[in-house]
C-alpha cells in the first residue's frame, strides 16, 4: 500500500527574510514544528521570499493569491494584501477572530472551482492551510488556519462590474486545540451514528448544514467518534488510557495521520486515538514514517469498507 504520510524527511532549512532585510535560518525539524512555533518551516511573524521559500520548495502557481502544489501532501498557501482591493478583494480580521479571505476570480461571479474549492475542501483532503500577508520585503507568515464557512458578498470585479464574490471565513488552528478536551463520549452511544456525524463534520459545507457550522464543533464531533472507536485504549499500543480527564473520560489524544500538524477538522478515517507516548512517537520518533503507515493500517481495519 503506498504511503500517504507527509514527506517529513525531505523538508530542509529555509531562508527567512527578516523585516530589516537580514537573512536568518529557520529551524527545520519537521516533526517538531508545531511545538517550536514553526509550521512547515515557517515561523509566525517572519518574512519570506515567495519564489524561494514557497515555489522552489513546494511548487504551485506563482501568480494569484492561492497556491495549490501538485503534491497533495503539501499545504495550500494563501496570500493576502492591500493590492487585492483593485480586483474587488477586501480581506479582514473580524472581532470574533475569524479572518475573511476573498476567493479567486477577477472577472464575473466567483465560482467554487480550483483554488476556491481547495480552500473549502482542505480539511477533507487532509491539507494544511497557511496564510501569508504581503509586506515590504516579501510575505509575512500569519499562521495556520482552518476553513469554517463561506458566504457571498457583492463586490466589484477588476472591470468595476458588480458580481458575487466568495468570502471564506477562516479561523486560526490554535483556537481549535481544545476540541479534543471537550470531546466527551456519552455513556451509551451508537458507534455507527457517531461515525456518520463525524464523516459529515469532516466535509461539512456550512451553507447546507448549519448544525455543525463552526470548525470547533466539527472538530469536537470528529474527536468524539475517534475516542469512542478507541474504546478507552490507545489504538496503537492497545494499552488503557493512562488516566481520565476531569469529565471522567479516558485520556487519549487525536492524531492526524496524513497531516504534519494536529488540530481542526479532518476525515476520521485518517485519525487515530493515541496515548501521549505513542502520539509523541508519531511526531518525533526516528521511525515516524513507518509508524504512521502502520497506524493508517490499524484504522483501515477498524473502519467499514466503502
C-alpha positions as CSV (number, residue, x, y, z in Angstrom):
1,X,0.0,0.0,0.0
2,X,1.5,3.4,-0.9
3,X,2.3,5.7,1.9
4,X,0.0,8.7,2.4
5,X,2.1,10.2,5.2
6,X,3.6,13.6,4.6
7,X,7.2,13.7,3.3
8,X,8.8,15.0,6.5
9,X,12.3,13.9,5.9
10,X,12.6,16.0,2.7
11,X,12.0,19.3,4.4
12,X,15.2,21.4,4.6
13,X,16.1,24.6,6.4
14,X,14.8,27.6,4.5
15,X,15.9,31.2,4.2
16,X,13.7,33.6,6.1
17,X,14.0,37.3,5.2
18,X,13.6,39.5,8.3
19,X,11.8,42.8,8.1
20,X,15.1,44.6,8.5
21,X,16.4,42.7,5.5
22,X,18.9,40.4,7.2
23,X,18.8,36.7,6.3
24,X,18.2,34.1,9.1
25,X,17.8,30.4,9.3
26,X,14.6,28.8,10.4
27,X,14.6,25.5,12.3
28,X,13.8,22.6,10.0
29,X,13.0,19.6,12.1
30,X,9.6,18.9,10.6
31,X,8.4,16.6,13.3
32,X,9.0,19.4,15.9
33,X,7.5,22.3,14.0
34,X,4.2,22.7,15.9
35,X,5.8,22.6,19.3
36,X,8.6,25.0,18.2
37,X,6.0,27.5,16.9
38,X,7.0,26.7,13.4
39,X,4.8,25.1,10.7
40,X,6.2,23.6,7.6
41,X,9.4,25.5,8.3
42,X,7.6,28.9,8.5
43,X,7.8,30.9,11.8
44,X,4.8,33.1,12.6
45,X,5.7,36.7,12.1
46,X,8.8,36.0,9.9
47,X,9.0,37.4,6.4
48,X,9.8,35.2,3.5
49,X,10.6,35.3,-0.2
50,X,7.6,33.7,-2.1
51,X,9.6,32.4,-5.0
52,X,12.4,30.9,-3.0
53,X,10.6,29.7,0.2
54,X,7.3,28.5,-1.3
55,X,7.6,27.9,-5.1
56,X,11.1,26.5,-5.2
57,X,10.3,24.1,-2.3
58,X,6.7,23.2,-2.9
59,X,5.9,24.3,-6.5
60,X,2.4,25.6,-7.2
61,X,1.0,28.6,-9.1
62,X,3.3,31.7,-8.9
63,X,0.5,34.1,-9.7
64,X,-2.6,35.0,-7.7
65,X,-3.3,34.7,-4.0
66,X,-4.0,30.9,-3.8
67,X,-1.2,28.3,-4.4
68,X,-2.1,24.6,-4.6
69,X,1.0,22.5,-5.1
70,X,0.5,19.4,-7.3
71,X,1.8,17.2,-4.5
72,X,-1.3,16.8,-2.4
73,X,0.7,16.1,0.8
74,X,1.9,19.7,0.7
75,X,-0.2,22.6,2.2
76,X,-2.3,25.1,0.5
77,X,-0.8,28.6,0.6
78,X,-2.9,31.8,0.5
79,X,-1.6,35.3,0.3
80,X,-3.5,38.5,1.3
81,X,-2.5,42.1,0.6
82,X,-3.9,45.6,0.0
83,X,-3.4,45.5,-3.7
84,X,-6.3,43.0,-3.9
85,X,-8.7,45.8,-3.4
86,X,-8.2,46.8,-7.0
87,X,-9.7,43.4,-8.0
88,X,-12.6,43.6,-5.6
89,X,-10.9,41.7,-2.8
90,X,-11.2,43.1,0.7
91,X,-9.8,40.7,3.4
92,X,-10.1,41.5,7.1
93,X,-9.9,40.1,10.6
94,X,-13.2,40.2,12.4
95,X,-13.7,40.9,16.1
96,X,-14.7,37.3,16.7
97,X,-11.3,36.0,15.5
98,X,-12.5,34.9,12.0
99,X,-10.4,36.1,9.1
100,X,-12.4,36.9,6.0
101,X,-10.5,35.9,2.8
102,X,-11.8,36.7,-0.7
103,X,-11.7,33.9,-3.2
104,X,-10.0,34.0,-6.6
105,X,-11.6,35.2,-9.8
106,X,-11.0,38.7,-11.2
107,X,-14.0,39.0,-13.6
108,X,-17.6,37.9,-13.2
109,X,-19.1,35.9,-10.4
110,X,-16.6,33.8,-8.4
111,X,-17.0,30.0,-8.8
112,X,-16.2,27.2,-6.3
113,X,-13.5,25.8,-8.6
114,X,-9.7,25.3,-8.5
115,X,-8.2,27.3,-5.6
116,X,-11.5,28.2,-4.1
117,X,-12.6,24.6,-3.9
118,X,-9.2,23.7,-2.5
119,X,-9.7,26.1,0.4
120,X,-13.2,24.8,1.1
121,X,-12.2,21.2,1.0
122,X,-8.7,21.4,2.6
123,X,-9.7,19.5,5.8
124,X,-11.5,16.8,3.9
125,X,-8.4,16.5,1.6
126,X,-6.0,16.4,4.6
127,X,-4.1,19.5,3.6
128,X,-2.9,22.3,5.9
129,X,-3.9,25.9,5.1
130,X,-1.2,28.5,5.6
131,X,-1.8,32.3,5.4
132,X,0.7,34.9,4.4
133,X,0.4,38.7,4.1
134,X,2.3,40.8,1.6
135,X,4.6,43.3,3.3
136,X,7.7,45.3,2.4
137,X,10.4,42.8,1.5
138,X,8.3,39.7,1.0
139,X,5.4,37.9,2.6
140,X,4.9,37.5,6.3
141,X,3.6,34.3,7.7
142,X,0.4,34.9,9.6
143,X,-0.2,31.3,10.8
144,X,-2.1,28.1,10.0
145,X,-5.9,28.5,9.5
146,X,-8.9,26.2,9.1
147,X,-11.9,26.8,6.8
148,X,-15.0,27.3,8.8
149,X,-17.6,28.7,6.4
150,X,-18.1,30.9,3.4
151,X,-20.6,33.4,2.2
152,X,-21.2,35.5,-0.9
153,X,-20.8,39.3,-1.0
154,X,-21.5,41.9,-3.7
155,X,-18.2,43.4,-4.8
156,X,-16.8,45.0,-8.0
157,X,-14.5,42.9,-10.2
158,X,-11.4,44.2,-12.0
159,X,-13.6,46.0,-14.6
160,X,-15.7,47.7,-11.8
161,X,-18.7,45.5,-12.6
162,X,-20.6,44.3,-9.6
163,X,-20.5,40.5,-9.1
164,X,-20.9,37.8,-6.4
165,X,-17.7,37.3,-4.6
166,X,-16.9,34.3,-2.4
167,X,-15.7,35.2,1.1
168,X,-14.1,32.5,3.1
169,X,-14.3,32.5,6.9
170,X,-11.1,31.1,8.3
171,X,-10.1,30.5,11.9
172,X,-6.6,30.1,13.4
173,X,-6.0,26.5,14.2
174,X,-4.7,27.4,17.6
175,X,-8.3,28.3,18.6
176,X,-9.3,24.7,17.9
177,X,-6.7,22.8,20.0
178,X,-9.2,22.4,22.9
179,X,-11.7,20.5,20.8
180,X,-10.4,17.1,21.9
181,X,-10.5,18.2,25.5
182,X,-14.3,18.8,25.1
183,X,-14.9,15.6,23.2
184,X,-16.9,13.6,25.7
185,X,-18.0,10.1,24.7
186,X,-21.6,9.5,26.0
187,X,-22.1,6.6,28.4
188,X,-24.4,5.0,25.9
189,X,-23.8,5.5,22.2
190,X,-24.3,4.1,18.7
191,X,-20.9,4.0,17.1
192,X,-22.3,4.0,13.6
193,X,-24.3,7.1,14.4
194,X,-21.2,8.9,15.8
195,X,-19.3,7.9,12.8
196,X,-21.9,9.2,10.4
197,X,-21.8,12.6,12.2
198,X,-18.0,12.6,12.1
199,X,-17.9,11.9,8.4
200,X,-20.4,14.7,7.7
201,X,-18.4,17.1,10.0
202,X,-15.2,16.4,8.1
203,X,-16.8,17.6,4.8
204,X,-19.5,19.9,6.2
205,X,-20.5,22.8,4.0
206,X,-22.0,25.3,6.4
207,X,-24.3,26.7,3.8
208,X,-26.0,23.3,3.7
209,X,-25.5,22.2,7.3
210,X,-25.8,25.0,9.9
211,X,-25.9,22.4,12.7
212,X,-22.2,21.8,12.5
213,X,-21.1,25.1,11.0
214,X,-18.2,26.0,13.3
215,X,-14.8,24.5,12.9
216,X,-14.6,23.9,16.6
217,X,-17.9,22.0,16.8
218,X,-16.9,19.9,13.7
219,X,-13.5,19.1,15.4
220,X,-15.3,18.1,18.6
221,X,-17.7,15.8,16.8
222,X,-14.8,14.1,14.9
223,X,-12.7,13.6,18.1
224,X,-15.8,12.2,19.9
225,X,-16.1,9.5,17.3
226,X,-12.4,8.7,17.3
227,X,-12.3,8.3,21.1
228,X,-15.4,6.2,21.0
229,X,-13.9,3.9,18.4
230,X,-10.8,3.6,20.6
231,X,-12.9,2.3,23.5
232,X,-10.6,3.7,26.2
233,X,-7.4,2.2,24.8
234,X,-4.7,3.5,22.6
235,X,-5.4,2.4,19.1
236,X,-1.7,1.8,18.5
237,X,-0.2,0.0,21.6
238,X,-3.6,-1.2,22.8
239,X,-2.9,-0.2,26.4
240,X,-5.5,1.5,28.5
241,X,-5.5,5.3,28.6
242,X,-3.0,6.4,31.3
243,X,-5.6,8.4,33.3
244,X,-9.0,10.0,33.0
245,X,-9.9,13.6,32.2
246,X,-11.8,15.8,34.6
247,X,-15.1,14.8,32.8
248,X,-14.3,11.2,33.6
249,X,-13.5,10.1,30.0
250,X,-10.2,8.2,29.3
251,X,-7.4,10.5,28.3
252,X,-6.4,9.9,24.7
253,X,-5.1,12.3,22.0
254,X,-6.4,12.6,18.5
255,X,-3.6,12.2,15.9
256,X,-3.9,13.3,12.2
257,X,-2.1,10.5,10.4
258,X,-1.8,12.2,6.9
259,X,-1.1,15.7,8.1
260,X,2.0,17.4,9.6
261,X,0.0,19.1,12.3
262,X,-2.8,18.1,14.6
263,X,-5.9,20.1,15.3
264,X,-9.0,21.1,13.3
265,X,-11.5,19.0,11.3
266,X,-10.2,16.1,9.3
267,X,-11.5,12.8,7.9
268,X,-11.8,10.4,10.9
269,X,-10.7,7.6,8.6
270,X,-7.3,9.3,8.7
271,X,-7.3,9.9,12.5
272,X,-6.4,7.7,15.4
273,X,-6.8,7.9,19.2
274,X,-3.4,7.6,20.9
275,X,-1.9,7.6,24.4
276,X,0.5,10.5,24.9
277,X,3.6,8.3,24.5
278,X,2.5,6.9,21.1
279,X,1.4,10.4,20.0
280,X,4.8,11.9,20.7
281,X,6.5,8.9,18.9
282,X,4.2,9.5,15.9
283,X,5.5,13.1,15.6
284,X,9.1,12.9,16.8
285,X,10.2,9.3,16.7
286,X,13.1,8.2,14.4
287,X,10.8,5.8,12.6
288,X,7.7,8.0,12.5
289,X,7.1,7.4,8.7
290,X,6.8,3.7,9.2
291,X,4.8,4.1,12.4
292,X,2.3,6.4,10.8
293,X,1.8,4.0,7.9
294,X,1.2,1.2,10.5
295,X,-1.3,3.5,12.2
296,X,-3.2,4.0,9.0
297,X,-3.5,0.3,8.5
298,X,-4.8,-0.1,12.1
299,X,-7.5,2.5,11.3
300,X,-8.4,1.0,8.0
301,X,-9.0,-2.4,9.6
302,X,-11.5,-0.7,12.0
303,X,-13.3,1.4,9.5
304,X,-16.1,0.0,7.4
305,X,-15.2,-0.6,3.8
306,X,-17.0,1.8,1.4
